[in-house]
Amino acid sequence: MNESLPEAQTPTPEIQTQKNSNLILVLLLLLTVLSASVSVYLFIVNQTLTSRLQQLESSSETVDNQTIKTQDPANETVTLPTVTEKEMVEDGEGDQMYQNWEEFSSESMHFSIRIPSGWRVVEQENRVGFGPKEVGEDVLVAIQTYPKNEKSLAEISDEFGKQFSDRVQESNTIAVNGLVATEVITTTPSYEDWYYRSVIIIKDDVIYVFSNGAITDSSIQGFRGVPVDYTFEKFIQSFHIIP
């Protein structure tokens, strides 16, 4: 006897439509969540990049508390974001900063600089030295000039401490009264107290070389005639180029 198989039941249109609607709702919900997540992520990334860019701009412009606009040492200038000794002079506050200091000018070497009052000035061709009268014939600091085409920075630096076979040199870019300068520190393990700091400025066709006489600020304070407010940094920051 043949028995007929039961026929498969076909879902009613209402059930199929409900399932499709639920699927669409789930997809829309997922898209909404995904869109919100992407928006939040992009916002966070944007804030992070903005903050990082500000940090990079700030750090890239600051060198030893001095903002360098250019690395061309020949003619360009730098902007000093913090109040320096020289800025205090120009703002009218230098009377207090440079009390008991006087201005020295050299027309032949085209510069002016401040020195402690009463210091002796020893002028030679392309060189001038300064020091208290109490130290006799010696000078403690000096400024030397060279024509730009006469010597290179490397040749000038090579002269510093060349009498020591174990000398150590390091150089940095600094700012001196708005001018880009190269600072060269020369030391030697043979004499721990020998500390030669030189600052080199190239302006137009002239190279200006400042030297501290291989004497640290703390040591120079032991000399008679040196005011307690003297530092080599204060000395060089009063430097002015004149026509």
PEMO-V578490 format. One record per pair of residues at least 6 apart in sequence whose C-alpha atoms are under 6 Angstrom apart, sorted by the first residue. I is the first residue (numbers start at 1). J is the second residue. D is the distance in Angstrom with one decimal. If there is no record, write none. Layout:
BEGIN
i = [I/I]
j = [J/J]
d = [D/D]
END
This chain:
BEGIN
i = [61/61/66/67/67/68/69/73/73/74/74/75/75/77/77/77/78/78/79/86/86/88/100/101/101/101/102/102/102/103/103/104/104/104/105/105/110/110/111/111/111/112/112/113/113/114/119/119/119/120/120/120/120/121/121/122/122/126/126/127/127/128/128/129/129/129/130/130/131/131/132/134/140/141/141/141/142/142/143/143/144/144/145/145/146/146/147/148/148/148/166/167/167/168/168/168/169/169/170/170/171/171/172/172/173/173/174/175/176/177/181/181/182/182/183/183/184/184/185/185/186/187/194/195/195/196/197/197/198/198/199/199/200/200/201/201/217]
j = [67/68/80/79/80/78/78/180/202/202/203/203/204/178/179/180/178/179/178/237/238/94/117/115/116/117/114/115/117/113/114/112/113/114/111/112/241/242/240/241/242/239/240/238/239/238/131/132/133/130/131/132/133/129/130/128/129/144/145/143/144/142/143/139/141/142/139/141/139/140/225/224/213/211/212/213/210/211/209/210/208/209/207/208/206/207/206/205/206/207/188/187/188/186/187/188/185/186/184/185/183/184/182/183/181/182/181/181/237/237/200/201/199/200/198/199/197/198/196/197/196/195/214/214/215/214/211/212/210/211/209/210/208/209/207/208/231]
d = [4.9/5.7/4.8/5.3/5.4/5.0/5.4/5.3/5.8/4.8/5.0/5.3/5.9/5.4/4.6/6.0/4.8/5.7/5.9/5.7/5.5/4.9/5.4/5.4/4.1/4.6/5.4/5.5/5.2/5.6/4.3/5.5/5.4/5.9/5.9/4.1/5.9/5.0/5.4/4.3/5.0/5.9/5.0/5.3/4.5/5.7/5.3/4.4/6.0/5.7/5.4/5.7/5.5/5.9/4.9/5.6/5.1/5.8/5.3/5.7/4.4/5.7/5.5/5.6/5.7/4.1/5.1/5.5/4.4/5.0/5.1/6.0/5.6/5.8/4.8/5.5/5.9/5.5/5.5/4.6/5.9/5.0/5.4/4.7/5.9/5.1/4.9/4.9/5.0/5.6/5.9/5.6/4.4/5.6/5.3/5.9/5.5/4.5/5.8/5.4/5.4/4.4/5.8/5.1/5.8/4.8/5.3/5.6/5.4/5.3/5.5/4.8/5.7/5.1/5.8/4.5/6.0/5.2/5.9/4.7/5.1/5.3/5.6/4.7/5.9/3.8/5.9/5.6/5.4/4.5/5.7/5.0/5.6/4.6/5.8/5.0/5.7]
END
